[in-house]
């Protein structure tokens, strides 16, 4: 939920690719458009992330860690299910990050995500256009 997520790292989620506990392997850098196309097959039309490659040298030459920044959730965001089968998970699976692991979401998390989608921020439509003429100051209303 946006208000809960905002408590840590401003709501951002960070993912490091090429890193595991006590090991820094790195990954081969790929063109951003190719990575976006590959991910799009699995996550659909989700563009609320960006990634960059961070170079490092652990004595074996320059390697890269991919740093993925997933932007904070917002009220009104839809649920983002898996779009293509992956390993033992079918399209439509919704994942949730629990303490130390990512697994399919339980009913309570699906309910929370549904509520997040329902609570879209209220929007006001305002047109701004130049107007010719003069501006008149109106007197303050009488207070009783």
C-alpha positions in Angstrom: 0.0 0.0 0.0 1.4 3.4 -0.9 1.2 4.8 2.7 3.0 1.8 4.1 5.6 1.6 1.3 6.4 5.3 1.7 7.9 4.6 5.2 11.0 2.9 3.6 13.2 4.4 0.9 10.4 6.7 -0.1 8.3 3.8 -1.3 10.9 2.6 -3.9 11.7 -1.0 -4.2 15.3 -1.9 -5.3 16.5 -5.1 -6.9 20.1 -6.0 -7.5 20.7 -8.5 -10.3 24.1 -10.2 -10.2 24.4 -10.2 -6.5 23.7 -12.8 -3.9 24.5 -13.2 -0.2 28.3 -13.0 0.2 28.9 -13.1 -3.6 29.2 -10.4 -6.3 28.9 -12.1 -9.7 27.7 -9.4 -12.0 25.7 -9.7 -15.2 26.4 -9.0 -18.8 24.9 -5.6 -19.7 22.1 -5.6 -22.3 20.5 -2.9 -24.3 17.6 -1.3 -22.3 15.1 -1.8 -25.1 15.9 -5.5 -25.2 15.5 -5.9 -21.5 12.2 -3.9 -21.5 10.9 -6.1 -24.3 11.9 -9.3 -22.5 10.3 -8.2 -19.2 7.2 -6.9 -21.0 6.4 -10.5 -22.0 6.1 -11.3 -18.3 5.0 -8.1 -16.6 2.8 -6.6 -19.4 2.5 -2.9 -19.8 4.3 -1.8 -16.6 6.6 1.1 -17.0 7.1 2.2 -13.5 10.7 1.1 -13.2 14.1 2.0 -14.5 17.4 0.2 -14.3 21.0 1.0 -14.7 24.2 -1.0 -14.7 26.7 -0.2 -12.0 30.3 -1.1 -12.8 32.6 -2.8 -10.3 36.0 -4.5 -10.5 36.7 -7.3 -8.0 40.1 -8.1 -9.5 38.7 -9.9 -12.5 38.1 -6.9 -14.8 35.1 -4.7 -15.0 31.7 -6.3 -14.4 28.3 -4.9 -13.8 25.4 -5.2 -11.3 22.0 -4.3 -12.6 20.2 -1.9 -10.2 16.4 -1.9 -10.8 14.4 0.9 -9.2 10.7 0.1 -9.0 8.9 3.4 -8.4 6.6 3.8 -5.4 3.0 2.4 -5.6 0.2 4.9 -6.0 -3.4 4.8 -5.0 -5.3 3.7 -8.1 -2.5 1.4 -9.4 -3.9 -1.8 -10.8 -2.9 -5.3 -9.8 0.0 -6.5 -12.0 -0.3 -10.3 -12.5 2.2 -12.4 -14.4 1.4 -12.3 -18.1 3.3 -15.3 -19.4 4.0 -18.7 -17.9 7.3 -18.8 -16.0 8.7 -21.9 -14.3 5.7 -23.4 -12.4 3.7 -20.2 -12.4 0.8 -19.5 -14.7 -0.3 -16.2 -16.3 -2.5 -14.4 -13.8 -0.3 -15.3 -10.8 0.2 -12.3 -8.5 3.4 -12.2 -6.4 4.0 -10.7 -3.1 7.2 -10.0 -1.2 7.1 -11.5 2.3 10.0 -11.3 4.7 12.9 -12.8 2.9 10.9 -14.5 0.0 8.7 -13.8 -2.9 5.7 -16.1 -3.4 2.2 -16.0 -4.9 0.0 -13.6 -3.0 -2.5 -14.8 -0.5 -6.1 -13.7 -0.4 -5.4 -10.9 2.1 -2.8 -9.4 -0.2 -5.1 -9.7 -3.3 -7.8 -7.9 -1.2 -5.3 -5.1 -0.3 -4.2 -4.7 -3.9 -7.9 -4.5 -5.0 -8.5 -1.8 -2.4 -5.4 0.1 -3.7 -6.8 0.0 -7.2 -10.2 1.2 -6.0 -8.7 4.2 -4.2 -7.7 6.2 -7.3 -6.6 9.7 -6.5 -9.4 12.1 -7.2 -8.6 14.3 -10.1 -9.9 17.7 -11.0 -10.2 18.8 -14.6 -9.1 22.4 -14.9 -8.7 24.4 -18.2 -6.1 27.2 -18.2 -6.4 29.7 -21.0 -5.4 33.3 -21.5 -8.3 35.8 -21.2 -8.4 39.3 -22.6 -9.8 42.2 -20.6 -9.4 43.4 -17.1 -9.5 41.7 -13.8 -11.8 43.1 -11.1 -11.2 42.7 -7.4 -14.2 41.5 -5.5 -14.9 42.6 -2.0 -14.5 40.0 0.8 -17.7 38.5 1.8 -19.3 39.7 5.0 -18.8 37.4 7.9 -21.6 36.9 10.3 
